[in-house]
Amino acid sequence: MKEKEEQAAALIPPPTNDNGPDQMAGEEAERHLDTIARAIGRHIAREHIRAWERVRRKRAANDNRPEKEGREPDG
């Protein structure tokens, strides 16, 4: 019987301490992932703003809007 218990103990790893360095490493990795995700989000936002500005610059400024009925032109 003792032999079987020793074999079972060898197969099952001991319980880990949740407050040890493994948890701290996980929290540190999570902080790094958050930082990376924020940086990627800012980069994507900058790309979108630049693309929008390029489209906006390509449009011609048109002050000659069609007049609506009963409305005088501006100016």
C-alpha distance (Angstrom), angle and dihedral (degrees) to the residues before:
residue distance angle dihedral
M1 . . .
K2 3.76 . .
E3 3.78 90.3 .
K4 3.83 91.6 57.6
E5 3.81 91.4 49.0
E6 3.80 90.9 51.8
Q7 3.81 90.9 49.9
A8 3.80 91.6 48.9
A9 3.82 90.6 49.0
A10 3.78 90.2 52.0
L11 3.83 91.1 53.4
I12 3.81 97.5 46.0
P13 3.80 113.8 66.2
P14 3.81 117.7 -134.4
P15 3.82 116.2 -97.5
T16 3.77 114.7 -88.9
N17 3.76 124.3 -124.0
D18 3.82 108.2 -113.7
N19 3.78 92.1 -156.2
G20 3.77 95.7 53.4
P21 3.78 133.4 98.4
D22 3.82 92.4 -72.7
Q23 3.80 92.0 67.6
M24 3.79 92.2 44.9
A25 3.80 90.3 50.8
G26 3.80 89.6 50.7
E27 3.79 91.7 51.0
E28 3.80 90.8 48.2
A29 3.80 91.2 49.9
E30 3.80 89.8 49.5
R31 3.82 91.0 52.5
H32 3.81 90.1 50.6
L33 3.81 90.7 49.4
D34 3.81 90.4 50.7
T35 3.79 90.4 50.9
I36 3.80 92.0 49.1
A37 3.82 91.7 47.1
R38 3.82 91.4 51.5
A39 3.81 91.2 48.8
I40 3.81 91.4 50.3
G41 3.81 90.7 48.0
R42 3.80 91.9 51.5
H43 3.80 90.8 48.2
I44 3.81 92.0 51.5
A45 3.81 90.6 47.2
R46 3.82 90.7 52.1
E47 3.81 90.6 50.6
H48 3.81 90.9 51.6
I49 3.80 92.2 49.0
R50 3.81 91.7 49.4
A51 3.81 91.4 49.0
W52 3.81 90.7 48.9
E53 3.81 91.2 49.6
R54 3.81 91.4 50.8
V55 3.81 91.0 52.8
R56 3.79 91.6 45.2
R57 3.81 92.7 51.9
K58 3.79 92.0 50.4
R59 3.81 92.7 58.3
A60 3.77 114.1 90.6
A61 3.75 117.7 -122.6
N62 3.78 106.8 -114.1
D63 3.77 118.1 -167.6
N64 3.80 92.8 170.3
R65 3.77 99.5 86.8
P66 3.78 116.3 173.5
E67 3.78 111.2 -98.0
K68 3.76 119.5 -115.3
E69 3.78 118.4 -137.0
G70 3.77 113.8 -83.0
R71 3.79 94.2 13.4
E72 3.75 126.9 111.1
P73 3.82 120.3 -137.0
D74 3.79 115.9 -98.2
G75 3.78 116.9 -104.6
